[in-house]
Amino acid sequence: MSVEISLVSELSFWRRLQVYFYFFLPWRELSRLWGALQSLVLPVWLRGPLVCFYCWLFGANLKEALVSDPSQYTCIQDFFTRRLKPNARPLDPVHRIVSPADGTVVHFGRVTNSQLEQVKGVTYSLERFLGRSNNNWGLAKGYQEEVGIDDYQNMILEHPDVNSLFHITIYLAPGDYHRFHSPADWEVLHRRHFPGALATVNPWILSCVHNVFNLNERVVLSGRWSEGFFSMSPVGATNVGSIKVYFDTALYTNNPAENHVNGDFFDHIFLDHLGRGVELNKGDQYGEFNIGSTIVLVFEAPKSFVFNVHHGQKIRVGQSVGCFNPQHKCGVEREKGTQGSARAALNAYSF
């Protein structure tokens, strides 16, 4: 697949050559092949040694898995998507937003000028990541049909006078637990699937190429929580065979029949006959990767919101990522219920 890439200007000639060579390789086809191989049923005698070798190689913790006997995994994919024992990931009982996955905190911060940071100093477009609205999203909030880039994040905000947009990116390594959970109590109203590329999300590529997360296949789940706009996006990468969202049976990722032209997308709206979306509670398990990749949260919160994580931090499902009361050092927060109906929210945030 041919993709258009934008390199960081300070790169040396040889680093540029390495990056161009990397993007020349057929990673989507190789990832699809790897997905097929990991689904092959293993001989009984090979299962235990192979799973133990994988745990040693990538630092996976088999003891916390619901099935701790390595010989019980019929294929590598079964181990990649293993379940954990009950209470292996306790939820923070105090804070309203927690990590949706096990992984490493790559970057976090406030969204400015409709730009997100994939690593320090290297950005990608919020508008391209979430996708331009295809109907009256902006008009419903009083904007003209063509909204400027600088106005894009304000168009998303329900309460721009008192709230800001924040984002956090969590990288799942091959040895991490590969299922993802709801980071908050929220209502999923819409899914936008971008087929895209399957470039690696390793730091060396993220530091060399702008807009990597906009190039890659991703599933943007958007809706609202008590503070307004909320989205969680699993992003594909090299050797990630598929992204599954349990309540979205129409979703099919890494599909050879799809057109992977940069920017194409497929929409689905989650509304029942009563105008309700998919309600998720903090900690609900609702999807999985094959092998691992990245999750990007973009959410609206009061301007006083602060993150309580740091770059490079190893984090687990259920651990707090931020708080609303910095003056109390992330102390107990007042819980809020979801405000407004799914139908009213969809009218304000049309896709």
ABEGO torsion letter per residue (X at the ends): XBBBBBBBAABBAAAAAAAAAAAABBAAAAAAAAAAAAABBBBAAAAAAAAAAAAAAAGBBAAABABABAAABABAAAAAABBBBBGABBBBAABABBBABBEBBABBEBBBGGBBBABBGBBBBAAAAAEBBABAAAAAAGBBABBBAAAAAAAABABAAABBBBBBBBBBBAABBABBBBABBBBBABBBBBAEBBBBABAAAAAABBGAAAABBBBBBBBBBAAEBBBBBBBBBBGBABBBBAABAABBBGBAABBABBGBBBBBBBBBAAGBBBBBBBGBBABBBBGEBBBBBBBBBBAABBBABBBGBBBBBGBBABBABAAAGGBBBBBBBBBEBAAAAAAABBX
